[in-house]
Amino acid sequence: MLTPEFFARDTLTVAHDLIGAEIIAGTGPDAVAGRIVEAEAYLGQADPASHAGRGWTPRSAIMFGPPAVAYVYMIYGMHHCLNFVTEPEGTPGAVLIRALVPVSGREIMARRRGLDPAACRDQDIASGPGRLCQALGIDLSWNGVPLGSSAPRLAVRSVSGNGVRVERTPRIGIRKAVDLPYRFVAAGSPCLTD
């Protein structure tokens, strides 16, 4: 499992290195896992698209550390977004997990999304931050959960030799700092956000 030291590094480096890693969410028969294929880095005050772009606020406080903690919030009043806090404590940063490929518990993930597991494609399950959270069963109650914790269980594991070629592109779905190449994707994955 990835340790807090992995996340206590430069946010861009962490975002790059998360591509190909696996998220495990839940325990027992409802546990699911997926391989990360898309992630975006959000920095501190130098990044106007970041929640910490204006410095410390009650909303952005979690981004200031400690690292290796889930930062979950809602957009448009209905979609959850899962981020992992990065950087040493006191320096704001987080990586938004945008898409993954189901690895374990695919049927559970599909049903959570209201899909027929036999008829849906992998890219229909967890492509996009809102779909990803729905498939993993993540809601606001997961905000602040340390990675590697047991209740609720949320962990990230490295997959050695995953052979993923990582490409770097501008972030998507934002209005500020759209030209910054802070999005990292598994090249050629059909499960990227459309």
Secondary structure by P-SEA (a helix, b strand, c coil): ccccccccccaaaaaaaaccbbbbccccccbbbbbbcbbbbbbcccccccccccccccccccccccccbbbbbcccccbbbbbbbbccccbbbbbbbcccccccaaaaaaaaacccccccccccccccaaaaaaaaccccccccccccccccccccccccccbbbbbbbcccccccccccccbbbccccccccc
